[in-house]
Amino acid sequence: MPQGKPAGLPCVHLTESYTCAIFGDSRRPTVCATFRPEIAFCGVSRDDALQRIQQLDLISHPEYRDD
């Protein structure tokens, strides 16, 4: 995905079992290869991570902020 991936859409390389189809492949983007999950963002499960990411996306919208 040369131009990045919109929030809320799964990566085109994500398999049905939510694993990376190009893990270990030289085509794997640097952002993916260097990503280190943290409990603050990922939580303890996939559902937890999705809820946290959705909340971060929501509060990052300009219309959410008052400043």
CHARMM-style PDB file with segment names, atoms N, HN, CA, C and O in Angstrom:
ATOM      1  N   MET     1       0.851  -1.174   0.000  1.00  0.00      PROA
ATOM      2  CA  MET     1       0.000   0.000   0.000  1.00  0.00      PROA
ATOM      3  C   MET     1       0.897   1.237   0.000  1.00  0.00      PROA
ATOM      4  O   MET     1       1.130   1.837   1.050  1.00  0.00      PROA
ATOM      5  N   PRO     2       1.392   1.613  -1.154  1.00  0.00      PROA
ATOM      6  CA  PRO     2       2.375   2.699  -1.262  1.00  0.00      PROA
ATOM      7  C   PRO     2       1.935   4.033  -0.650  1.00  0.00      PROA
ATOM      8  O   PRO     2       2.773   4.782  -0.148  1.00  0.00      PROA
ATOM      9  N   GLN     3       0.658   4.335  -0.683  1.00  0.00      PROA
ATOM     10  HN  GLN     3      -0.023   3.726  -1.091  1.00  0.00      PROA
ATOM     11  CA  GLN     3       0.179   5.609  -0.143  1.00  0.00      PROA
ATOM     12  C   GLN     3      -0.355   5.483   1.283  1.00  0.00      PROA
ATOM     13  O   GLN     3      -0.996   6.403   1.790  1.00  0.00      PROA
ATOM     14  N   GLY     4      -0.095   4.363   1.920  1.00  0.00      PROA
ATOM     15  HN  GLY     4       0.426   3.616   1.508  1.00  0.00      PROA
ATOM     16  CA  GLY     4      -0.581   4.134   3.279  1.00  0.00      PROA
ATOM     17  C   GLY     4      -1.932   3.443   3.272  1.00  0.00      PROA
ATOM     18  O   GLY     4      -2.450   3.060   2.223  1.00  0.00      PROA
ATOM     19  N   LYS     5      -2.491   3.293   4.463  1.00  0.00      PROA
ATOM     20  HN  LYS     5      -2.070   3.604   5.315  1.00  0.00      PROA
ATOM     21  CA  LYS     5      -3.750   2.586   4.625  1.00  0.00      PROA
ATOM     22  C   LYS     5      -4.703   3.456   5.421  1.00  0.00      PROA
ATOM     23  O   LYS     5      -4.339   3.947   6.489  1.00  0.00      PROA
ATOM     24  N   PRO     6      -5.918   3.658   4.922  1.00  0.00      PROA
ATOM     25  CA  PRO     6      -6.895   4.437   5.680  1.00  0.00      PROA
ATOM     26  C   PRO     6      -7.253   3.731   6.990  1.00  0.00      PROA
ATOM     27  O   PRO     6      -7.281   2.502   7.056  1.00  0.00      PROA
ATOM     28  N   ALA     7      -7.523   4.515   8.018  1.00  0.00      PROA
ATOM     29  HN  ALA     7      -7.500   5.513   7.964  1.00  0.00      PROA
ATOM     30  CA  ALA     7      -7.938   3.959   9.306  1.00  0.00      PROA
ATOM     31  C   ALA     7      -9.202   3.133   9.125  1.00  0.00      PROA
ATOM     32  O   ALA     7     -10.091   3.496   8.353  1.00  0.00      PROA
ATOM     33  N   GLY     8      -9.271   2.036   9.835  1.00  0.00      PROA
ATOM     34  HN  GLY     8      -8.550   1.742  10.461  1.00  0.00      PROA
ATOM     35  CA  GLY     8     -10.461   1.203   9.801  1.00  0.00      PROA
ATOM     36  C   GLY     8     -10.480   0.139   8.723  1.00  0.00      PROA
ATOM     37  O   GLY     8     -11.331  -0.749   8.749  1.00  0.00      PROA
ATOM     38  N   LEU     9      -9.560   0.212   7.777  1.00  0.00      PROA
ATOM     39  HN  LEU     9      -8.868   0.934   7.755  1.00  0.00      PROA
ATOM     40  CA  LEU     9      -9.490  -0.804   6.725  1.00  0.00      PROA
ATOM     41  C   LEU     9      -8.345  -1.756   7.027  1.00  0.00      PROA
ATOM     42  O   LEU     9      -7.259  -1.321   7.408  1.00  0.00      PROA
ATOM     43  N   PRO    10      -8.581  -3.056   6.859  1.00  0.00      PROA
ATOM     44  CA  PRO    10      -7.479  -3.995   7.096  1.00  0.00      PROA
ATOM     45  C   PRO    10      -6.416  -3.875   6.010  1.00  0.00      PROA
ATOM     46  O   PRO    10      -6.705  -3.474   4.883  1.00  0.00      PROA
ATOM     47  N   CYS    11      -5.225  -4.217   6.355  1.00  0.00      PROA
ATOM     48  HN  CYS    11      -4.990  -4.543   7.270  1.00  0.00      PROA
ATOM     49  CA  CYS    11      -4.123  -4.225   5.402  1.00  0.00      PROA
ATOM     50  C   CYS    11      -4.415  -5.249   4.310  1.00  0.00      PROA
ATOM     51  O   CYS    11      -5.009  -6.293   4.579  1.00  0.00      PROA
ATOM     52  N   VAL    12      -4.003  -4.957   3.088  1.00  0.00      PROA
ATOM     53  HN  VAL    12      -3.520  -4.109   2.869  1.00  0.00      PROA
ATOM     54  CA  VAL    12      -4.228  -5.884   1.974  1.00  0.00      PROA
ATOM     55  C   VAL    12      -3.436  -7.179   2.143  1.00  0.00      PROA
ATOM     56  O   VAL    12      -3.728  -8.175   1.481  1.00  0.00      PROA
ATOM     57  N   HSD    13      -2.440  -7.171   3.022  1.00  0.00      PROA
ATOM     58  HN  HSD    13      -2.203  -6.362   3.560  1.00  0.00      PROA
ATOM     59  CA  HSD    13      -1.612  -8.352   3.245  1.00  0.00      PROA
ATOM     60  C   HSD    13      -2.048  -9.152   4.476  1.00  0.00      PROA
ATOM     61  O   HSD    13      -1.376 -10.108   4.864  1.00  0.00      PROA
ATOM     62  N   LEU    14      -3.143  -8.773   5.073  1.00  0.00      PROA
ATOM     63  HN  LEU    14      -3.689  -7.996   4.758  1.00  0.00      PROA
ATOM     64  CA  LEU    14      -3.639  -9.471   6.250  1.00  0.00      PROA
ATOM     65  C   LEU    14      -4.456 -10.687   5.817  1.00  0.00      PROA
ATOM     66  O   LEU    14      -5.359 -10.577   4.988  1.00  0.00      PROA
ATOM     67  N   THR    15      -4.130 -11.835   6.384  1.00  0.00      PROA
ATOM     68  HN  THR    15      -3.396 -11.924   7.058  1.00  0.00      PROA
ATOM     69  CA  THR    15      -4.837 -13.064   6.024  1.00  0.00      PROA
ATOM     70  C   THR    15      -6.163 -13.145   6.794  1.00  0.00      PROA
ATOM     71  O   THR    15      -6.435 -12.316   7.662  1.00  0.00      PROA
ATOM     72  N   GLU    16      -6.967 -14.135   6.472  1.00  0.00      PROA
ATOM     73  HN  GLU    16      -6.746 -14.809   5.767  1.00  0.00      PROA
ATOM     74  CA  GLU    16      -8.246 -14.327   7.162  1.00  0.00      PROA
ATOM     75  C   GLU    16      -8.066 -14.603   8.650  1.00  0.00      PROA
ATOM     76  O   GLU    16      -8.967 -14.346   9.449  1.00  0.00      PROA
ATOM     77  N   SER    17      -6.905 -15.123   9.015  1.00  0.00      PROA
ATOM     78  HN  SER    17      -6.173 -15.332   8.366  1.00  0.00      PROA
ATOM     79  CA  SER    17      -6.637 -15.400  10.432  1.00  0.00      PROA
ATOM     80  C   SER    17      -5.866 -14.250  11.095  1.00  0.00      PROA
ATOM     81  O   SER    17      -5.294 -14.414  12.172  1.00  0.00      PROA
ATOM     82  N   TYR    18      -5.861 -13.091  10.437  1.00  0.00      PROA
ATOM     83  HN  TYR    18      -6.326 -12.958   9.562  1.00  0.00      PROA
ATOM     84  CA  TYR    18      -5.241 -11.864  10.961  1.00  0.00      PROA
ATOM     85  C   TYR    18      -3.729 -11.978  11.143  1.00  0.00      PROA
ATOM     86  O   TYR    18      -3.172 -11.402  12.078  1.00  0.00      PROA
ATOM     87  N   THR    19      -3.075 -12.704  10.269  1.00  0.00      PROA
ATOM     88  HN  THR    19      -3.528 -13.172   9.510  1.00  0.00      PROA
ATOM     89  CA  THR    19      -1.619 -12.746  10.269  1.00  0.00      PROA
ATOM     90  C   THR    19      -1.109 -12.085   8.998  1.00  0.00      PROA
ATOM     91  O   THR    19      -1.840 -11.957   8.016  1.00  0.00      PROA
ATOM     92  N   CYS    20       0.128 -11.674   9.025  1.00  0.00      PROA
ATOM     93  HN  CYS    20       0.722 -11.777   9.823  1.00  0.00      PROA
ATOM     94  CA  CYS    20       0.723 -10.990   7.883  1.00  0.00      PROA
ATOM     95  C   CYS    20       1.171 -11.999   6.829  1.00  0.00      PROA
ATOM     96  O   CYS    20       1.966 -12.896   7.108  1.00  0.00      PROA
ATOM     97  N   ALA    21       0.655 -11.838   5.626  1.00  0.00      PROA
ATOM     98  HN  ALA    21       0.010 -11.109   5.398  1.00  0.00      PROA
ATOM     99  CA  ALA    21       0.996 -12.749   4.529  1.00  0.00      PROA
ATOM    100  C   ALA    21       2.406 -12.510   3.996  1.00  0.00      PROA
ATOM    101  O   ALA    21       2.947 -13.356   3.284  1.00  0.00      PROA
ATOM    102  N   ILE    22       3.011 -11.363   4.334  1.00  0.00      PROA
ATOM    103  HN  ILE    22       2.572 -10.676   4.913  1.00  0.00      PROA
ATOM    104  CA  ILE    22       4.365 -11.078   3.838  1.00  0.00      PROA
ATOM    105  C   ILE    22       5.362 -10.902   4.984  1.00  0.00      PROA
ATOM    106  O   ILE    22       6.395 -10.252   4.819  1.00  0.00      PROA
ATOM    107  N   PHE    23       5.049 -11.486   6.148  1.00  0.00      PROA
ATOM    108  HN  PHE    23       4.210 -12.015   6.281  1.00  0.00      PROA
ATOM    109  CA  PHE    23       5.969 -11.435   7.285  1.00  0.00      PROA
ATOM    110  C   PHE    23       7.294 -12.071   6.884  1.00  0.00      PROA
ATOM    111  O   PHE    23       7.322 -13.181   6.352  1.00  0.00      PROA
ATOM    112  N   GLY    24       8.394 -11.362   7.142  1.00  0.00      PROA
ATOM    113  HN  GLY    24       8.372 -10.461   7.575  1.00  0.00      PROA
ATOM    114  CA  GLY    24       9.715 -11.874   6.780  1.00  0.00      PROA
ATOM    115  C   GLY    24      10.094 -11.649   5.332  1.00  0.00      PROA
ATOM    116  O   GLY    24      11.202 -11.995   4.925  1.00  0.00      PROA
ATOM    117  N   ASP    25       9.206 -11.082   4.555  1.00  0.00      PROA
ATOM    118  HN  ASP    25       8.306 -10.801   4.886  1.00  0.00      PROA
ATOM    119  CA  ASP    25       9.435 -10.820   3.135  1.00  0.00      PROA
ATOM    120  C   ASP    25      10.013  -9.405   2.988  1.00  0.00      PROA
ATOM    121  O   ASP    25       9.651  -8.504   3.744  1.00  0.00      PROA
ATOM    122  N   SER    26      10.896  -9.218   2.030  1.00  0.00      PROA
ATOM    123  HN  SER    26      11.191  -9.950   1.416  1.00  0.00      PROA
ATOM    124  CA  SER    26      11.503  -7.897   1.817  1.00  0.00      PROA
ATOM    125  C   SER    26      10.483  -6.845   1.387  1.00  0.00      PROA
ATOM    126  O   SER    26      10.760  -5.649   1.472  1.00  0.00      PROA
ATOM    127  N   ARG    27       9.310  -7.271   0.928  1.00  0.00      PROA
ATOM    128  HN  ARG    27       9.084  -8.243   0.859  1.00  0.00      PROA
ATOM    129  CA  ARG    27       8.263  -6.320   0.532  1.00  0.00      PROA
ATOM    130  C   ARG    27       7.495  -5.769   1.735  1.00  0.00      PROA
ATOM    131  O   ARG    27       6.724  -4.819   1.598  1.00  0.00      PROA
ATOM    132  N   ARG    28       7.702  -6.353   2.891  1.00  0.00      PROA
ATOM    133  HN  ARG    28       8.328  -7.125   3.002  1.00  0.00      PROA
ATOM    134  CA  ARG    28       6.999  -5.892   4.092  1.00  0.00      PROA
ATOM    135  C   ARG    28       7.431  -4.465   4.411  1.00  0.00      PROA
ATOM    136  O   ARG    28       8.627  -4.188   4.498  1.00  0.00      PROA
ATOM    137  N   PRO    29       6.469  -3.553   4.586  1.00  0.00      PROA
ATOM    138  CA  PRO    29       6.807  -2.151   4.844  1.00  0.00      PROA
ATOM    139  C   PRO    29       7.614  -1.965   6.130  1.00  0.00      PROA
ATOM    140  O   PRO    29       7.431  -2.696   7.104  1.00  0.00      PROA
ATOM    141  N   THR    30       8.490  -0.994   6.117  1.00  0.00      PROA
ATOM    142  HN  THR    30       8.638  -0.400   5.326  1.00  0.00      PROA
ATOM    143  CA  THR    30       9.321  -0.691   7.278  1.00  0.00      PROA
ATOM    144  C   THR    30       8.474  -0.405   8.508  1.00  0.00      PROA
ATOM    145  O   THR    30       8.815  -0.831   9.612  1.00  0.00      PROA
ATOM    146  N   VAL    31       7.366   0.319   8.323  1.00  0.00      PROA
ATOM    147  HN  VAL    31       7.089   0.665   7.426  1.00  0.00      PROA
ATOM    148  CA  VAL    31       6.510   0.655   9.465  1.00  0.00      PROA
ATOM    149  C   VAL    31       5.995  -0.611  10.151  1.00  0.00      PROA
ATOM    150  O   VAL    31       5.836  -0.632  11.371  1.00  0.00      PROA
ATOM    151  N   CYS    32       5.741  -1.640   9.392  1.00  0.00      PROA
ATOM    152  HN  CYS    32       5.871  -1.622   8.401  1.00  0.00      PROA
ATOM    153  CA  CYS    32       5.274  -2.908   9.967  1.00  0.00      PROA
ATOM    154  C   CYS    32       6.425  -3.657  10.629  1.00  0.00      PROA
ATOM    155  O   CYS    32       6.274  -4.201  11.723  1.00  0.00      PROA
ATOM    156  N   ALA    33       7.562  -3.681   9.965  1.00  0.00      PROA
ATOM    157  HN  ALA    33       7.684  -3.240   9.077  1.00  0.00      PROA
ATOM    158  CA  ALA    33       8.709  -4.425  10.468  1.00  0.00      PROA
ATOM    159  C   ALA    33       9.251  -3.833  11.764  1.00  0.00      PROA
ATOM    160  O   ALA    33       9.792  -4.561  12.595  1.00  0.00      PROA
ATOM    161  N   THR    34       9.113  -2.534  11.944  1.00  0.00      PROA
ATOM    162  HN  THR    34       8.673  -1.942  11.268  1.00  0.00      PROA
ATOM    163  CA  THR    34       9.649  -1.881  13.145  1.00  0.00      PROA
ATOM    164  C   THR    34       8.603  -1.666  14.230  1.00  0.00      PROA
ATOM    165  O   THR    34       8.930  -1.194  15.319  1.00  0.00      PROA
ATOM    166  N   PHE    35       7.354  -2.005  13.946  1.00  0.00      PROA
ATOM    167  HN  PHE    35       7.089  -2.388  13.061  1.00  0.00      PROA
ATOM    168  CA  PHE    35       6.292  -1.823  14.940  1.00  0.00      PROA
ATOM    169  C   PHE    35       6.528  -2.714  16.143  1.00  0.00      PROA
ATOM    170  O   PHE    35       6.794  -3.907  15.997  1.00  0.00      PROA
ATOM    171  N   ARG    36       6.432  -2.137  17.330  1.00  0.00      PROA
ATOM    172  HN  ARG    36       6.216  -1.168  17.448  1.00  0.00      PROA
ATOM    173  CA  ARG    36       6.551  -2.877  18.577  1.00  0.00      PROA
ATOM    174  C   ARG    36       5.280  -2.652  19.375  1.00  0.00      PROA
ATOM    175  O   ARG    36       5.047  -1.542  19.853  1.00  0.00      PROA
ATOM    176  N   PRO    37       4.458  -3.671  19.530  1.00  0.00      PROA
ATOM    177  CA  PRO    37       3.202  -3.493  20.252  1.00  0.00      PROA
ATOM    178  C   PRO    37       3.435  -3.083  21.700  1.00  0.00      PROA
ATOM    179  O   PRO    37       4.357  -3.567  22.356  1.00  0.00      PROA
ATOM    180  N   GLU    38       2.589  -2.189  22.184  1.00  0.00      PROA
ATOM    181  HN  GLU    38       1.839  -1.796  21.651  1.00  0.00      PROA
ATOM    182  CA  GLU    38       2.637  -1.738  23.568  1.00  0.00      PROA
ATOM    183  C   GLU    38       1.259  -1.918  24.178  1.00  0.00      PROA
ATOM    184  O   GLU    38       0.250  -1.670  23.517  1.00  0.00      PROA
ATOM    185  N   ILE    39       1.207  -2.340  25.411  1.00  0.00      PROA
ATOM    186  HN  ILE    39       2.027  -2.542  25.947  1.00  0.00      PROA
ATOM    187  CA  ILE    39      -0.057  -2.594  26.080  1.00  0.00      PROA
ATOM    188  C   ILE    39      -0.956  -1.358  26.062  1.00  0.00      PROA
ATOM    189  O   ILE    39      -2.177  -1.489  25.979  1.00  0.00      PROA
ATOM    190  N   ALA    40      -0.373  -0.167  26.138  1.00  0.00      PROA
ATOM    191  HN  ALA    40       0.619  -0.061  26.205  1.00  0.00      PROA
ATOM    192  CA  ALA    40      -1.162   1.073  26.141  1.00  0.00      PROA
ATOM    193  C   ALA    40      -1.982   1.230  24.866  1.00  0.00      PROA
ATOM    194  O   ALA    40      -3.067   1.811  24.899  1.00  0.00      PROA
ATOM    195  N   PHE    41      -1.482   0.726  23.756  1.00  0.00      PROA
ATOM    196  HN  PHE    41      -0.600   0.255  23.730  1.00  0.00      PROA
ATOM    197  CA  PHE    41      -2.191   0.861  22.489  1.00  0.00      PROA
ATOM    198  C   PHE    41      -2.868  -0.428  22.052  1.00  0.00      PROA
ATOM    199  O   PHE    41      -3.922  -0.394  21.417  1.00  0.00      PROA
ATOM    200  N   CYS    42      -2.272  -1.558  22.385  1.00  0.00      PROA
ATOM    201  HN  CYS    42      -1.416  -1.586  22.901  1.00  0.00      PROA
ATOM    202  CA  CYS    42      -2.782  -2.836  21.898  1.00  0.00      PROA
ATOM    203  C   CYS    42      -3.682  -3.562  22.880  1.00  0.00      PROA
ATOM    204  O   CYS    42      -4.447  -4.442  22.486  1.00  0.00      PROA
ATOM    205  N   GLY    43      -3.599  -3.205  24.152  1.00  0.00      PROA
ATOM    206  HN  GLY    43      -2.978  -2.490  24.472  1.00  0.00      PROA
ATOM    207  CA  GLY    43      -4.406  -3.889  25.144  1.00  0.00      PROA
ATOM    208  C   GLY    43      -4.001  -5.344  25.286  1.00  0.00      PROA
ATOM    209  O   GLY    43      -2.840  -5.701  25.085  1.00  0.00      PROA
ATOM    210  N   VAL    44      -4.969  -6.179  25.633  1.00  0.00      PROA
ATOM    211  HN  VAL    44      -5.912  -5.889  25.796  1.00  0.00      PROA
ATOM    212  CA  VAL    44      -4.671  -7.587  25.892  1.00  0.00      PROA
ATOM    213  C   VAL    44      -5.310  -8.538  24.878  1.00  0.00      PROA
ATOM    214  O   VAL    44      -5.143  -9.755  24.966  1.00  0.00      PROA
ATOM    215  N   SER    45      -6.041  -7.973  23.919  1.00  0.00      PROA
ATOM    216  HN  SER    45      -6.177  -6.985  23.848  1.00  0.00      PROA
ATOM    217  CA  SER    45      -6.687  -8.812  22.903  1.00  0.00      PROA
ATOM    218  C   SER    45      -6.892  -7.992  21.635  1.00  0.00      PROA
ATOM    219  O   SER    45      -6.714  -6.774  21.637  1.00  0.00      PROA
ATOM    220  N   ARG    46      -7.263  -8.661  20.567  1.00  0.00      PROA
ATOM    221  HN  ARG    46      -7.407  -9.651  20.565  1.00  0.00      PROA
ATOM    222  CA  ARG    46      -7.535  -7.969  19.304  1.00  0.00      PROA
ATOM    223  C   ARG    46      -8.689  -6.989  19.470  1.00  0.00      PROA
ATOM    224  O   ARG    46      -8.609  -5.853  19.003  1.00  0.00      PROA
ATOM    225  N   ASP    47      -9.762  -7.420  20.132  1.00  0.00      PROA
ATOM    226  HN  ASP    47      -9.827  -8.343  20.511  1.00  0.00      PROA
ATOM    227  CA  ASP    47     -10.911  -6.531  20.352  1.00  0.00      PROA
ATOM    228  C   ASP    47     -10.518  -5.314  21.173  1.00  0.00      PROA
ATOM    229  O   ASP    47     -10.955  -4.200  20.886  1.00  0.00      PROA
ATOM    230  N   ASP    48      -9.699  -5.522  22.190  1.00  0.00      PROA
ATOM    231  HN  ASP    48      -9.345  -6.427  22.424  1.00  0.00      PROA
ATOM    232  CA  ASP    48      -9.220  -4.424  23.022  1.00  0.00      PROA
ATOM    233  C   ASP    48      -8.416  -3.442  22.176  1.00  0.00      PROA
ATOM    234  O   ASP    48      -8.593  -2.229  22.286  1.00  0.00      PROA
ATOM    235  N   ALA    49      -7.538  -3.968  21.337  1.00  0.00      PROA
ATOM    236  HN  ALA    49      -7.394  -4.954  21.247  1.00  0.00      PROA
ATOM    237  CA  ALA    49      -6.716  -3.120  20.468  1.00  0.00      PROA
ATOM    238  C   ALA    49      -7.589  -2.311  19.506  1.00  0.00      PROA
ATOM    239  O   ALA    49      -7.360  -1.117  19.314  1.00  0.00      PROA
ATOM    240  N   LEU    50      -8.576  -2.950  18.912  1.00  0.00      PROA
ATOM    241  HN  LEU    50      -8.762  -3.920  19.069  1.00  0.00      PROA
ATOM    242  CA  LEU    50      -9.453  -2.240  17.977  1.00  0.00      PROA
ATOM    243  C   LEU    50     -10.230  -1.128  18.670  1.00  0.00      PROA
ATOM    244  O   LEU    50     -10.421  -0.057  18.093  1.00  0.00      PROA
ATOM    245  N   GLN    51     -10.677  -1.365  19.887  1.00  0.00      PROA
ATOM    246  HN  GLN    51     -10.522  -2.234  20.355  1.00  0.00      PROA
ATOM    247  CA  GLN    51     -11.387  -0.321  20.641  1.00  0.00      PROA
ATOM    248  C   GLN    51     -10.461   0.842  20.953  1.00  0.00      PROA
ATOM    249  O   GLN    51     -10.857   2.002  20.831  1.00  0.00      PROA
ATOM    250  N   ARG    52      -9.232   0.544  21.354  1.00  0.00      PROA
ATOM    251  HN  ARG    52      -8.910  -0.398  21.453  1.00  0.00      PROA
ATOM    252  CA  ARG    52      -8.264   1.599  21.675  1.00  0.00      PROA
ATOM    253  C   ARG    52      -7.903   2.406  20.422  1.00  0.00      PROA
ATOM    254  O   ARG    52      -7.818   3.633  20.474  1.00  0.00      PROA
ATOM    255  N   ILE    53      -7.695   1.727  19.319  1.00  0.00      PROA
ATOM    256  HN  ILE    53      -7.763   0.730  19.276  1.00  0.00      PROA
ATOM    257  CA  ILE    53      -7.358   2.422  18.074  1.00  0.00      PROA
ATOM    258  C   ILE    53      -8.521   3.301  17.624  1.00  0.00      PROA
ATOM    259  O   ILE    53      -8.312   4.427  17.172  1.00  0.00      PROA
ATOM    260  N   GLN    54      -9.741   2.792  17.745  1.00  0.00      PROA
ATOM    261  HN  GLN    54      -9.911   1.878  18.112  1.00  0.00      PROA
ATOM    262  CA  GLN    54     -10.918   3.577  17.370  1.00  0.00      PROA
ATOM    263  C   GLN    54     -11.019   4.836  18.231  1.00  0.00      PROA
ATOM    264  O   GLN    54     -11.327   5.912  17.718  1.00  0.00      PROA
ATOM    265  N   GLN    55     -10.765   4.711  19.517  1.00  0.00      PROA
ATOM    266  HN  GLN    55     -10.515   3.837  19.933  1.00  0.00      PROA
ATOM    267  CA  GLN    55     -10.802   5.865  20.418  1.00  0.00      PROA
ATOM    268  C   GLN    55      -9.716   6.874  20.058  1.00  0.00      PROA
ATOM    269  O   GLN    55      -9.975   8.077  20.041  1.00  0.00      PROA
ATOM    270  N   LEU    56      -8.504   6.398  19.770  1.00  0.00      PROA
ATOM    271  HN  LEU    56      -8.295   5.421  19.783  1.00  0.00      PROA
ATOM    272  CA  LEU    56      -7.420   7.301  19.369  1.00  0.00      PROA
ATOM    273  C   LEU    56      -7.759   8.018  18.070  1.00  0.00      PROA
ATOM    274  O   LEU    56      -7.481   9.208  17.923  1.00  0.00      PROA
ATOM    275  N   ASP    57      -8.355   7.303  17.136  1.00  0.00      PROA
ATOM    276  HN  ASP    57      -8.581   6.336  17.256  1.00  0.00      PROA
ATOM    277  CA  ASP    57      -8.758   7.908  15.874  1.00  0.00      PROA
ATOM    278  C   ASP    57      -9.802   9.001  16.127  1.00  0.00      PROA
ATOM    279  O   ASP    57      -9.722  10.088  15.554  1.00  0.00      PROA
ATOM    280  N   LEU    58     -10.761   8.708  16.972  1.00  0.00      PROA
ATOM    281  HN  LEU    58     -10.826   7.826  17.437  1.00  0.00      PROA
ATOM    282  CA  LEU    58     -11.822   9.665  17.279  1.00  0.00      PROA
ATOM    283  C   LEU    58     -11.263  10.945  17.903  1.00  0.00      PROA
ATOM    284  O   LEU    58     -11.598  12.046  17.467  1.00  0.00      PROA
ATOM    285  N   ILE    59     -10.423  10.803  18.906  1.00  0.00      PROA
ATOM    286  HN  ILE    59     -10.150   9.908  19.260  1.00  0.00      PROA
ATOM    287  CA  ILE    59      -9.930  12.004  19.595  1.00  0.00      PROA
ATOM    288  C   ILE    59      -8.874  12.768  18.794  1.00  0.00      PROA
ATOM    289  O   ILE    59      -8.503  13.882  19.164  1.00  0.00      PROA
ATOM    290  N   SER    60      -8.395  12.182  17.712  1.00  0.00      PROA
ATOM    291  HN  SER    60      -8.696  11.277  17.412  1.00  0.00      PROA
ATOM    292  CA  SER    60      -7.409  12.889  16.881  1.00  0.00      PROA
ATOM    293  C   SER    60      -8.070  13.766  15.810  1.00  0.00      PROA
ATOM    294  O   SER    60      -7.385  14.541  15.141  1.00  0.00      PROA
ATOM    295  N   HSD    61      -9.379  13.652  15.642  1.00  0.00      PROA
ATOM    296  HN  HSD    61      -9.935  13.022  16.185  1.00  0.00      PROA
ATOM    297  CA  HSD    61     -10.086  14.467  14.663  1.00  0.00      PROA
ATOM    298  C   HSD    61     -10.146  15.922  15.135  1.00  0.00      PROA
ATOM    299  O   HSD    61     -10.429  16.178  16.305  1.00  0.00      PROA
ATOM    300  N   PRO    62      -9.881  16.875  14.239  1.00  0.00      PROA
ATOM    301  CA  PRO    62      -9.894  18.294  14.620  1.00  0.00      PROA
ATOM    302  C   PRO    62     -11.204  18.735  15.248  1.00  0.00      PROA
ATOM    303  O   PRO    62     -11.185  19.549  16.171  1.00  0.00      PROA
ATOM    304  N   GLU    63     -12.339  18.230  14.785  1.00  0.00      PROA
ATOM    305  HN  GLU    63     -12.354  17.568  14.035  1.00  0.00      PROA
ATOM    306  CA  GLU    63     -13.626  18.676  15.341  1.00  0.00      PROA
ATOM    307  C   GLU    63     -13.845  18.196  16.773  1.00  0.00      PROA
ATOM    308  O   GLU    63     -14.730  18.699  17.464  1.00  0.00      PROA
ATOM    309  N   TYR    64     -13.048  17.229  17.222  1.00  0.00      PROA
ATOM    310  HN  TYR    64     -12.328  16.821  16.660  1.00  0.00      PROA
ATOM    311  CA  TYR    64     -13.143  16.728  18.592  1.00  0.00      PROA
ATOM    312  C   TYR    64     -12.475  17.691  19.559  1.00  0.00      PROA
ATOM    313  O   TYR    64     -12.891  17.821  20.710  1.00  0.00      PROA
ATOM    314  N   ARG    65     -11.438  18.364  19.080  1.00  0.00      PROA
ATOM    315  HN  ARG    65     -11.100  18.258  18.145  1.00  0.00      PROA
ATOM    316  CA  ARG    65     -10.607  19.219  19.937  1.00  0.00      PROA
ATOM    317  C   ARG    65     -11.193  20.624  20.066  1.00  0.00      PROA
ATOM    318  O   ARG    65     -11.827  21.136  19.143  1.00  0.00      PROA
ATOM    319  N   ASP    66     -10.972  21.228  21.217  1.00  0.00      PROA
ATOM    320  HN  ASP    66     -10.458  20.812  21.967  1.00  0.00      PROA
ATOM    321  CA  ASP    66     -11.458  22.584  21.474  1.00  0.00      PROA
ATOM    322  C   ASP    66     -10.408  23.667  21.259  1.00  0.00      PROA
ATOM    323  O   ASP    66     -10.754  24.847  21.220  1.00  0.00      PROA
ATOM    324  N   ASP    67      -9.142  23.302  21.119  1.00  0.00      PROA
ATOM    325  HN  ASP    67      -8.861  22.343  21.150  1.00  0.00      PROA
ATOM    326  CA  ASP    67      -8.097  24.339  21.061  1.00  0.00      PROA
ATOM    327  C   ASP    67      -7.894  24.918  19.723  1.00  0.00      PROA
ATOM    328  OT1 ASP    67      -7.046  25.795  19.552  1.00  0.00      PROA
TER     329      ASP     67
END
